[in-house]
Amino acid sequence: MSRTDMVFSDQARELRRIVELQRQENRAGGGNMRTLAVLSGKGGVGKSNLSLNLACALAEQEQRVILLDADLGLANLDMLCGITARYNLAHLIDGSRSIDDVLVEFSHNIWILPGGSGIRELADLDEARLAELIEMLAVLEDRADILIVDTGAGIHRGVLTFAAAADTAILITTPEPTSIRDAYGVLKALRSTPMSGSKTDIAFVVNMTHSEAEGLEVANRIRMAANRFLGLSINYMGCILNDDLVGKAVRIRKPFYQLYPASRASECVRKLGYALTGAPEKGIANINPPRGLKAFFFRLTRGHFVER
């Protein structure tokens, strides 16, 4: 077989694989779990801390939340939670542990699903093993209402595919010019990703602001640029005000939302939680209905989300 024939054969095999995964996703649709991917253009903007405290706010609303730590480079949810996870997704993939072994109960209505090396290993599974794993994870549909995926920072392929696979991608920035620039870079990368035609909502949160007016000003700049140059419509979900109690909670290794529920930052996160769940009296976002956990993992795999 010539090199050209081999290339066409590989392309045909890959096309058949994508078509089959699309069929499986369509059959898997209709789940009730909402998937949220939290991402940022650069590190140090409070992405993981916001993921954790948003989970606390949603749990307060009696939403059952699973937090997936999918940051391959600087996974730190366990540190912020003050817990030590014995197992991760890799143990579920190799069959050595069950979902109950891997899942860590953190507090009322919140569980942690450590990703670890299992995030990378997902890309190497054949269709049969992948389908088996997804069926194992599907039991979480009956245990939780929302999956929050704490991704890595930047525009790596894995981060972008998590964002494109989720029902809602929550992009975090701060008012710093470099953070704003990098957040716009993420939007540009999302616009050009192969899965850019998916139905993912893009939500925007400005962290560490001095005032609500500052947050709105930053959001308007990015929304205007995204709409004009990228053709993207961005939901502004609000800002998180600067609060010294946030740093104090990090040092104690506890969520600030639980330690200081009346703080300025906690009140902001509480509003964000209401916006995401679309509570009739407080919801502000026009977001799509959830598509379910199984469909999320099928989309994730179709995007070839792990760089080799």
PyMOL commands that set and color helices and strands:
alter all, ss='L'
color gray80, all
select helices_A, chain A and resi 3-28+47-60+77-81+89-93+99-102+118-124+127-142+157-165+177-192+212-230+244-252+256-259+264-277+293-302
alter helices_A, ss='H'
color red, helices_A
select strands_A, chain A and resi 34-40+65-69+104-107+110-114+146-153+168-173+201-209+235-241
alter strands_A, ss='S'
color yellow, strands_A
deselect
rebuild
show_as cartoon
